[in-house]
Amino acid sequence: MTSGTTGTPAAPPAPGAGGREPRHWLRLFVMWFVLSLAADLITWYVWRPHLPPGDMSTSATGQQFDFAVLAVTGFPVVIAVLLYFAYAIVAWRAGPDDEGDGPPIHGHTKVSVTWIITTSLIVLWAFAFGTFELIVPAGAGSGEGPNPVWNLAGKTSSTWAPGQGDKLQVQVIGQQWAWTFRYPQFGGMESSKLYLPTGTPIEFHVTSLDVIHSFWAYQLGVKADANPGVDDVAYTTVHQKGTFEVRCNELCGIWHGAMYTYGNAVSPARFASWATSVRGKEAKDGLLRALPKYALTYDPTVISAIGKNLPKIDGITGAAGYYYPPSDPVTP
Protein backbone atom coordinates (compact mmCIF):
# COMPACT_ATOMS: atom_id res chain seq x y z
CA MET A 1 0.00 0.00 0.00
CA THR A 2 1.38 3.49 -0.86
CA SER A 3 0.67 7.01 0.30
CA GLY A 4 -0.27 9.64 -2.32
CA THR A 5 1.71 9.43 -5.55
CA THR A 6 5.22 9.17 -4.08
CA GLY A 7 5.08 5.40 -3.60
CA THR A 8 6.39 5.55 0.00
CA PRO A 9 4.96 3.11 2.54
CA ALA A 10 2.22 4.40 4.81
CA ALA A 11 3.19 5.03 8.46
CA PRO A 12 1.84 2.49 10.98
CA PRO A 13 -1.03 3.69 13.10
CA ALA A 14 0.09 5.49 16.26
CA PRO A 15 -0.76 3.80 19.57
CA GLY A 16 -3.55 5.07 21.70
CA ALA A 17 -6.45 7.32 20.90
CA GLY A 18 -5.59 10.19 18.62
CA GLY A 19 -2.16 8.71 17.94
CA ARG A 20 -0.82 9.44 21.46
CA GLU A 21 0.77 6.95 23.83
CA PRO A 22 -1.41 6.39 26.94
CA ARG A 23 -0.14 7.89 30.21
CA HIS A 24 0.83 4.56 31.69
CA TRP A 25 2.34 5.91 34.91
CA LEU A 26 -0.78 7.92 35.68
CA ARG A 27 -2.91 4.83 35.07
CA LEU A 28 -0.65 2.76 37.32
CA PHE A 29 -0.71 5.35 40.07
CA VAL A 30 -4.50 5.68 40.06
CA MET A 31 -5.02 1.91 40.14
CA TRP A 32 -2.34 1.49 42.81
CA PHE A 33 -3.82 4.25 44.98
CA VAL A 34 -7.37 2.85 44.82
CA LEU A 35 -6.30 -0.76 45.49
CA SER A 36 -3.90 0.23 48.30
CA LEU A 37 -6.47 2.43 50.00
CA ALA A 38 -9.06 -0.34 49.86
CA ALA A 39 -6.60 -2.93 51.18
CA ASP A 40 -5.46 -0.70 54.04
CA LEU A 41 -9.00 0.25 55.08
CA ILE A 42 -10.06 -3.41 55.09
CA THR A 43 -6.95 -4.34 57.05
CA TRP A 44 -7.43 -1.66 59.70
CA TYR A 45 -11.19 -1.79 60.22
CA VAL A 46 -12.06 -5.40 59.34
CA TRP A 47 -8.99 -7.60 59.76
CA ARG A 48 -7.23 -5.88 62.69
CA PRO A 49 -9.75 -6.86 65.40
CA HIS A 50 -9.22 -10.53 64.46
CA LEU A 51 -5.43 -10.51 64.28
CA PRO A 52 -3.57 -12.70 66.80
CA PRO A 53 -2.98 -12.78 69.67
CA GLY A 54 -6.17 -10.80 70.31
CA ASP A 55 -6.78 -7.97 72.74
CA MET A 56 -6.97 -9.71 76.11
CA SER A 57 -4.12 -7.64 77.57
CA THR A 58 -2.06 -4.54 76.91
CA SER A 59 0.78 -6.59 75.45
CA ALA A 60 -1.57 -8.57 73.19
CA THR A 61 -3.27 -5.38 72.00
CA GLY A 62 0.13 -3.87 71.32
CA GLN A 63 1.17 -6.82 69.18
CA GLN A 64 -2.13 -6.72 67.32
CA PHE A 65 -1.54 -3.02 66.62
CA ASP A 66 2.01 -3.74 65.43
CA PHE A 67 0.84 -6.42 63.02
CA ALA A 68 -1.84 -4.11 61.63
CA VAL A 69 0.59 -1.21 61.12
CA LEU A 70 3.10 -3.46 59.34
CA ALA A 71 0.32 -4.90 57.18
CA VAL A 72 -0.90 -1.40 56.28
CA THR A 73 2.69 -0.53 55.37
CA GLY A 74 3.31 -3.71 53.42
CA PHE A 75 0.15 -3.99 51.34
CA PRO A 76 0.88 -0.93 49.15
CA VAL A 77 4.35 -2.32 48.42
CA VAL A 78 3.01 -5.76 47.48
CA ILE A 79 0.22 -4.23 45.39
CA ALA A 80 2.71 -2.00 43.54
CA VAL A 81 4.88 -4.97 42.56
CA LEU A 82 1.99 -7.22 41.47
CA LEU A 83 0.14 -4.40 39.72
CA TYR A 84 3.19 -3.38 37.68
CA PHE A 85 3.79 -7.02 36.77
CA ALA A 86 0.18 -7.52 35.61
CA TYR A 87 0.03 -4.17 33.78
CA ALA A 88 3.25 -4.91 31.91
CA ILE A 89 1.87 -8.22 30.69
CA VAL A 90 -1.34 -6.61 29.45
CA ALA A 91 -0.15 -3.24 28.11
CA TRP A 92 3.40 -3.90 26.97
CA ARG A 93 3.34 -7.44 25.70
CA ALA A 94 4.70 -8.11 22.23
CA GLY A 95 2.35 -8.93 19.39
CA PRO A 96 2.03 -12.47 17.97
CA ASP A 97 4.37 -11.75 15.04
CA ASP A 98 6.70 -9.29 16.79
CA GLU A 99 10.14 -10.87 17.08
CA GLY A 100 12.11 -7.66 17.35
CA ASP A 101 14.01 -6.39 20.38
CA GLY A 102 12.80 -3.59 22.57
CA PRO A 103 14.56 -0.23 22.62
CA PRO A 104 17.91 -0.31 24.49
CA ILE A 105 17.75 1.36 27.91
CA HIS A 106 20.99 2.40 29.59
CA GLY A 107 19.65 4.22 32.63
CA HIS A 108 16.96 6.50 33.96
CA THR A 109 17.94 9.00 36.64
CA LYS A 110 14.41 9.77 37.82
CA VAL A 111 13.51 6.09 38.20
CA SER A 112 16.77 5.35 40.04
CA VAL A 113 16.39 8.28 42.45
CA THR A 114 12.72 7.50 43.09
CA TRP A 115 13.54 3.84 43.78
CA ILE A 116 16.37 4.67 46.21
CA ILE A 117 14.36 7.28 48.12
CA THR A 118 11.22 5.13 48.34
CA THR A 119 12.96 1.96 49.53
CA SER A 120 15.10 3.93 51.99
CA LEU A 121 12.04 5.56 53.53
CA ILE A 122 10.28 2.19 53.89
CA VAL A 123 13.30 0.61 55.60
CA LEU A 124 13.86 3.60 57.91
CA TRP A 125 10.16 3.66 58.84
CA ALA A 126 10.21 -0.06 59.68
CA PHE A 127 13.38 0.42 61.75
CA ALA A 128 12.01 3.41 63.68
CA PHE A 129 8.61 1.85 64.33
CA GLY A 130 10.07 -1.52 65.35
CA THR A 131 12.60 0.06 67.70
CA PHE A 132 9.96 2.25 69.35
CA GLU A 133 7.54 -0.64 69.84
CA LEU A 134 10.30 -2.91 71.18
CA ILE A 135 11.48 -0.47 73.86
CA VAL A 136 8.65 1.79 74.95
CA PRO A 137 5.84 -0.70 75.77
CA ALA A 138 8.21 -2.41 78.27
CA GLY A 139 7.81 -6.06 77.57
CA ALA A 140 4.97 -6.05 75.05
CA GLY A 141 5.40 -9.58 73.83
CA SER A 142 8.88 -10.40 75.07
CA GLY A 143 11.00 -10.55 78.16
CA GLU A 144 12.99 -7.46 78.95
CA GLY A 145 15.84 -9.38 80.58
CA PRO A 146 17.26 -9.05 84.08
CA ASN A 147 17.62 -5.27 83.66
CA PRO A 148 14.58 -4.00 81.75
CA VAL A 149 15.29 -1.16 79.35
CA TRP A 150 12.02 0.48 80.31
CA ASN A 151 10.49 0.06 83.76
CA LEU A 152 6.70 0.13 83.67
CA ALA A 153 4.99 2.50 86.14
CA GLY A 154 8.09 3.17 88.18
CA LYS A 155 9.18 1.36 91.32
CA THR A 156 7.59 -1.95 92.25
CA SER A 157 5.65 -1.96 95.49
CA SER A 158 6.18 -4.72 98.04
CA THR A 159 2.48 -4.80 98.88
CA TRP A 160 -0.59 -5.21 96.77
CA ALA A 161 -4.32 -5.00 97.42
CA PRO A 162 -7.39 -4.82 95.17
CA GLY A 163 -7.86 -1.33 93.81
CA GLN A 164 -4.25 -0.27 94.28
CA GLY A 165 -2.33 1.04 91.28
CA ASP A 166 0.83 -0.83 92.21
CA LYS A 167 2.11 -3.75 90.22
CA LEU A 168 1.42 -7.34 91.18
CA GLN A 169 4.54 -9.50 91.02
CA VAL A 170 4.24 -13.05 89.75
CA GLN A 171 7.24 -15.31 89.55
CA VAL A 172 7.09 -17.93 86.79
CA ILE A 173 9.30 -20.96 87.48
CA GLY A 174 9.95 -23.47 84.71
CA GLN A 175 11.12 -27.00 85.32
CA GLN A 176 11.06 -30.26 83.41
CA TRP A 177 8.16 -30.43 82.75
CA ALA A 178 5.85 -28.15 84.71
CA TRP A 179 5.18 -24.51 85.53
CA THR A 180 4.68 -23.14 89.00
CA PHE A 181 3.93 -19.60 90.09
CA ARG A 182 4.98 -17.70 93.22
CA TYR A 183 3.31 -14.60 94.61
CA PRO A 184 5.83 -12.75 96.82
CA GLN A 185 3.27 -10.15 97.89
CA PHE A 186 1.22 -12.98 99.40
CA GLY A 187 3.92 -14.40 101.62
CA GLY A 188 5.73 -16.16 98.78
CA MET A 189 2.92 -18.68 98.37
CA GLU A 190 3.16 -20.94 95.34
CA SER A 191 0.60 -22.51 93.03
CA SER A 192 0.44 -24.66 89.95
CA LYS A 193 -2.42 -22.43 88.81
CA LEU A 194 -1.79 -18.97 87.37
CA TYR A 195 -4.41 -16.48 88.51
CA LEU A 196 -4.21 -12.82 87.47
CA PRO A 197 -6.43 -9.87 88.38
CA THR A 198 -7.82 -7.73 85.60
CA GLY A 199 -6.95 -4.05 85.39
CA THR A 200 -3.74 -4.46 87.39
CA PRO A 201 -0.20 -4.08 85.99
CA ILE A 202 1.51 -7.47 86.20
CA GLU A 203 5.26 -7.84 86.57
CA PHE A 204 6.41 -11.33 85.59
CA HIS A 205 9.74 -12.64 86.87
CA VAL A 206 10.62 -15.70 84.80
CA THR A 207 13.32 -18.23 85.70
CA SER A 208 14.14 -21.94 85.49
CA LEU A 209 15.47 -24.67 87.74
CA ASP A 210 17.11 -26.90 85.17
CA VAL A 211 17.25 -26.31 81.39
CA ILE A 212 16.13 -23.41 79.21
CA HIS A 213 12.35 -23.08 78.92
CA SER A 214 10.18 -20.35 77.43
CA PHE A 215 7.12 -18.96 79.21
CA TRP A 216 4.47 -18.27 76.58
CA ALA A 217 1.07 -16.97 77.66
CA TYR A 218 -0.27 -16.78 74.13
CA GLN A 219 -3.54 -14.89 74.57
CA LEU A 220 -1.76 -12.36 76.81
CA GLY A 221 0.93 -11.73 74.22
CA VAL A 222 3.63 -12.48 76.80
CA LYS A 223 6.66 -14.59 75.96
CA ALA A 224 9.88 -14.65 77.98
CA ASP A 225 12.77 -17.09 78.20
CA ALA A 226 13.11 -19.06 81.43
CA ASN A 227 16.86 -19.47 81.90
CA PRO A 228 18.43 -21.14 84.93
CA GLY A 229 20.07 -18.57 87.17
CA VAL A 230 18.49 -15.62 85.32
CA ASP A 231 15.53 -13.41 86.22
CA ASP A 232 13.76 -12.42 82.99
CA VAL A 233 11.21 -9.62 83.41
CA ALA A 234 8.08 -8.97 81.35
CA TYR A 235 4.99 -6.82 81.86
CA THR A 236 1.32 -6.80 80.95
CA THR A 237 -2.08 -5.67 82.17
CA VAL A 238 -5.05 -7.96 81.54
CA HIS A 239 -8.15 -6.29 80.09
CA GLN A 240 -10.64 -9.15 79.99
CA LYS A 241 -11.69 -12.00 82.24
CA GLY A 242 -11.24 -15.51 80.93
CA THR A 243 -8.80 -18.36 80.50
CA PHE A 244 -5.57 -18.36 78.54
CA GLU A 245 -2.96 -20.96 77.58
CA VAL A 246 0.49 -21.18 79.12
CA ARG A 247 3.00 -23.25 77.16
CA CYS A 248 6.70 -23.86 76.98
CA ASN A 249 7.98 -22.57 73.65
CA GLU A 250 11.55 -23.88 73.93
CA LEU A 251 12.39 -27.54 73.31
CA CYS A 252 13.29 -28.68 76.82
CA GLY A 253 13.27 -32.48 76.81
CA ILE A 254 11.18 -35.52 76.08
CA TRP A 255 7.98 -34.20 77.69
CA HIS A 256 8.27 -30.67 76.30
CA GLY A 257 4.93 -31.03 74.48
CA ALA A 258 3.14 -31.78 77.76
CA MET A 259 4.52 -28.71 79.55
CA TYR A 260 1.42 -26.57 79.44
CA THR A 261 -1.33 -25.34 81.70
CA TYR A 262 -4.13 -22.78 81.73
CA GLY A 263 -4.29 -19.42 83.45
CA ASN A 264 -7.31 -17.51 84.65
CA ALA A 265 -7.95 -13.77 84.55
CA VAL A 266 -10.44 -12.81 87.25
CA SER A 267 -11.64 -9.70 89.03
CA PRO A 268 -9.28 -8.15 91.60
CA ALA A 269 -11.63 -9.09 94.43
CA ARG A 270 -11.84 -12.72 93.35
CA PHE A 271 -8.08 -12.88 92.87
CA ALA A 272 -7.43 -11.50 96.35
CA SER A 273 -9.85 -14.03 97.80
CA TRP A 274 -8.17 -16.91 95.93
CA ALA A 275 -4.64 -15.84 96.83
CA THR A 276 -5.50 -15.33 100.50
CA SER A 277 -7.16 -18.76 100.63
CA VAL A 278 -4.17 -20.53 99.05
CA ARG A 279 -1.74 -18.67 101.29
CA GLY A 280 -3.71 -19.66 104.38
CA LYS A 281 -3.87 -23.31 103.36
CA GLU A 282 -0.15 -23.48 102.61
CA ALA A 283 0.68 -21.76 105.90
CA LYS A 284 -1.55 -24.19 107.81
CA ASP A 285 0.02 -27.23 106.12
CA GLY A 286 3.55 -25.97 106.70
CA LEU A 287 4.45 -25.56 103.05
CA LEU A 288 5.28 -21.86 103.35
CA ARG A 289 7.87 -22.66 106.01
CA ALA A 290 9.32 -25.43 103.87
CA LEU A 291 9.55 -23.30 100.75
CA PRO A 292 12.80 -21.43 100.28
CA LYS A 293 12.74 -17.70 100.86
CA TYR A 294 11.54 -15.83 97.82
CA ALA A 295 14.38 -14.99 95.46
CA LEU A 296 14.75 -14.10 91.81
CA THR A 297 16.52 -17.41 91.14
CA TYR A 298 16.83 -20.70 93.04
CA ASP A 299 19.36 -23.45 93.59
CA PRO A 300 17.76 -26.66 92.24
CA THR A 301 19.63 -28.83 94.77
CA VAL A 302 17.87 -26.95 97.57
CA ILE A 303 14.48 -27.01 95.88
CA SER A 304 14.53 -30.77 95.36
CA ALA A 305 15.09 -31.40 99.06
CA ILE A 306 11.62 -30.11 99.98
CA GLY A 307 9.60 -32.16 97.51
CA LYS A 308 8.23 -34.31 100.31
CA ASN A 309 6.10 -31.38 101.48
CA LEU A 310 4.30 -30.89 98.21
CA PRO A 311 1.64 -33.63 98.48
CA LYS A 312 0.16 -31.62 101.34
CA ILE A 313 -1.15 -29.11 98.80
CA ASP A 314 -3.28 -30.66 96.09
CA GLY A 315 -2.19 -29.65 92.64
CA ILE A 316 1.28 -28.36 93.54
CA THR A 317 3.84 -29.95 91.25
CA GLY A 318 7.01 -28.67 89.74
CA ALA A 319 9.24 -25.85 90.80
CA ALA A 320 8.80 -26.15 94.56
CA GLY A 321 10.17 -29.68 94.37
CA TYR A 322 10.03 -32.85 92.25
CA TYR A 323 13.23 -31.74 90.58
CA TYR A 324 13.84 -33.73 87.41
CA PRO A 325 17.43 -33.73 86.19
CA PRO A 326 17.83 -33.36 82.40
CA SER A 327 18.81 -37.04 82.08
CA ASP A 328 15.68 -38.32 83.85
CA PRO A 329 12.67 -38.42 81.47
CA VAL A 330 10.00 -38.70 84.16
CA THR A 331 6.58 -37.34 83.34
CA PRO A 332 5.23 -35.01 86.03
Stockholm file with secondary structure:
# STOCKHOLM 1.0

chainA/1-332         MTSGTTGTPAAPPAPGAGGREPRHWLRLFVMWFVLSLAADLITWYVWRPHLPPGDMSTSATGQQFDFAVLAVTGFPVVIAVLLYFAYAIVAWRAGPDDEGDGPPIHGHTKVSVTWIITTSLIVLWAFAFGTFELIVPAGAGSGEGPNPVWNLAGKTSSTWAPGQGDKLQVQVIGQQWAWTFRYPQFGGMESSKLYLPTGTPIEFHVTSLDVIHSFWAYQLGVKADANPGVDDVAYTTVHQKGTFEVRCNELCGIWHGAMYTYGNAVSPARFASWATSVRGKEAKDGLLRALPKYALTYDPTVISAIGKNLPKIDGITGAAGYYYPPSDPVTP
#=GR chainA/1-332 SS CEETTTTEECCCCCSSGGGCCCCHHHHHHHHHHHHHHHHHHHIIIIIGGGCTTCSSBHHHHHHHHHHHHHHHHHHHHHHHHHHHHHHHHHHSCCCTTCCCCCCCCCCCHHHHHHHHHHHHHHHHHHHHHHHHHHHTTSSSSSCCCSSCSSCTTSSCCSCCCTTCCSCEEEEEEEETTEEEEEEGGGTTEEESSEEEETTSEEEEEEEESSSCEEEEEGGGTEEEEECBTCCEEEEEEBCSCEEEEEEECSCCSTTGGGCEEEEEEECHHHHHHHHHHHHHHHHHTTHHHHSCCCCSSCCHHHHGGGGGGGGGSTTCCSTTSCCCCTTCCCCC
#=GC SS_cons         CEETTTTEECCCCCSSGGGCCCCHHHHHHHHHHHHHHHHHHHIIIIIGGGCTTCSSBHHHHHHHHHHHHHHHHHHHHHHHHHHHHHHHHHHSCCCTTCCCCCCCCCCCHHHHHHHHHHHHHHHHHHHHHHHHHHHTTSSSSSCCCSSCSSCTTSSCCSCCCTTCCSCEEEEEEEETTEEEEEEGGGTTEEESSEEEETTSEEEEEEEESSSCEEEEEGGGTEEEEECBTCCEEEEEEBCSCEEEEEEECSCCSTTGGGCEEEEEEECHHHHHHHHHHHHHHHHHTTHHHHSCCCCSSCCHHHHGGGGGGGGGSTTCCSTTSCCCCTTCCCCC
//
